[in-house]
Amino acid sequence: MAIEVVSASMMTSDLTQHIARCVGGDRWVVSWLPGRTLSGQQAVTAMTIASTANGRIPTEAEWTMLDSMALELGLTALEAIGMVASENRDIRQTPRPRRRALE
């Protein structure tokens, strides 16, 4: 699992479509937590949760880790996984903007 910080303004992962964007200073918004602003560390935690969930049921060991991480966001692991899954559906249903070829 790799979480990549792009130009100090966006976090992505090779295991999930979710992203985190910096909105100034150490304030971040994460795609599966709309309406919330997080610290940089909390954004990394949120991205790690999304990467771990990734459309599958976590193992028993992962549930323990997810519980600990979700607590940092004021959630339970079950709430976090449910929110990631719910937002995954929204991401897949939203058409991505088409890029125009540069001439």
Contacts in CASP RR format, 6 or more apart in sequence:
PFRMAT RR
TARGET T0000
AUTHOR 0000-0000-0000
METHOD contacts of the structure
MODEL  1
MAIEVVSASMMTSDLTQHIARCVGGDRWVVSWLPGRTLSGQQAVTAMTIA
STANGRIPTEAEWTMLDSMALELGLTALEAIGMVASENRDIRQTPRPRRR
ALE
1 13 0 8 1.000
1 14 0 8 1.000
1 15 0 8 1.000
1 48 0 8 1.000
1 51 0 8 1.000
1 52 0 8 1.000
2 13 0 8 1.000
2 14 0 8 1.000
2 15 0 8 1.000
3 11 0 8 1.000
3 12 0 8 1.000
3 13 0 8 1.000
3 44 0 8 1.000
3 47 0 8 1.000
3 48 0 8 1.000
3 51 0 8 1.000
4 11 0 8 1.000
4 12 0 8 1.000
4 13 0 8 1.000
4 14 0 8 1.000
5 11 0 8 1.000
6 12 0 8 1.000
8 22 0 8 1.000
9 21 0 8 1.000
9 22 0 8 1.000
10 19 0 8 1.000
10 20 0 8 1.000
10 21 0 8 1.000
10 22 0 8 1.000
11 19 0 8 1.000
11 20 0 8 1.000
11 21 0 8 1.000
11 28 0 8 1.000
11 43 0 8 1.000
11 44 0 8 1.000
11 47 0 8 1.000
12 19 0 8 1.000
13 47 0 8 1.000
13 50 0 8 1.000
13 51 0 8 1.000
15 51 0 8 1.000
15 54 0 8 1.000
16 47 0 8 1.000
16 50 0 8 1.000
16 51 0 8 1.000
16 53 0 8 1.000
16 54 0 8 1.000
16 84 0 8 1.000
16 88 0 8 1.000
17 31 0 8 1.000
17 88 0 8 1.000
17 91 0 8 1.000
17 92 0 8 1.000
18 30 0 8 1.000
18 31 0 8 1.000
18 32 0 8 1.000
18 46 0 8 1.000
18 47 0 8 1.000
18 50 0 8 1.000
18 84 0 8 1.000
18 87 0 8 1.000
18 88 0 8 1.000
18 91 0 8 1.000
19 30 0 8 1.000
19 31 0 8 1.000
20 28 0 8 1.000
20 29 0 8 1.000
20 30 0 8 1.000
20 31 0 8 1.000
20 38 0 8 1.000
20 40 0 8 1.000
20 43 0 8 1.000
20 44 0 8 1.000
20 46 0 8 1.000
20 47 0 8 1.000
21 28 0 8 1.000
21 29 0 8 1.000
22 28 0 8 1.000
23 29 0 8 1.000
23 37 0 8 1.000
26 39 0 8 1.000
26 40 0 8 1.000
27 37 0 8 1.000
27 38 0 8 1.000
27 39 0 8 1.000
27 40 0 8 1.000
28 37 0 8 1.000
28 38 0 8 1.000
28 39 0 8 1.000
28 40 0 8 1.000
28 42 0 8 1.000
28 43 0 8 1.000
29 35 0 8 1.000
29 36 0 8 1.000
29 37 0 8 1.000
29 38 0 8 1.000
30 36 0 8 1.000
30 38 0 8 1.000
30 43 0 8 1.000
30 46 0 8 1.000
30 47 0 8 1.000
30 50 0 8 1.000
31 87 0 8 1.000
31 91 0 8 1.000
32 46 0 8 1.000
32 50 0 8 1.000
32 83 0 8 1.000
32 84 0 8 1.000
32 86 0 8 1.000
32 87 0 8 1.000
32 88 0 8 1.000
33 46 0 8 1.000
33 73 0 8 1.000
33 83 0 8 1.000
34 87 0 8 1.000
38 46 0 8 1.000
38 73 0 8 1.000
41 72 0 8 1.000
42 72 0 8 1.000
42 73 0 8 1.000
45 69 0 8 1.000
45 72 0 8 1.000
45 73 0 8 1.000
46 73 0 8 1.000
48 69 0 8 1.000
49 66 0 8 1.000
49 69 0 8 1.000
49 70 0 8 1.000
49 73 0 8 1.000
49 80 0 8 1.000
49 81 0 8 1.000
49 84 0 8 1.000
50 84 0 8 1.000
52 58 0 8 1.000
52 62 0 8 1.000
52 65 0 8 1.000
52 66 0 8 1.000
53 66 0 8 1.000
53 80 0 8 1.000
53 81 0 8 1.000
53 84 0 8 1.000
53 85 0 8 1.000
55 84 0 8 1.000
55 85 0 8 1.000
55 88 0 8 1.000
58 66 0 8 1.000
58 77 0 8 1.000
58 81 0 8 1.000
63 77 0 8 1.000
66 77 0 8 1.000
66 80 0 8 1.000
66 81 0 8 1.000
67 76 0 8 1.000
67 77 0 8 1.000
69 77 0 8 1.000
69 80 0 8 1.000
70 76 0 8 1.000
70 77 0 8 1.000
70 79 0 8 1.000
70 80 0 8 1.000
73 80 0 8 1.000
75 83 0 8 1.000
END
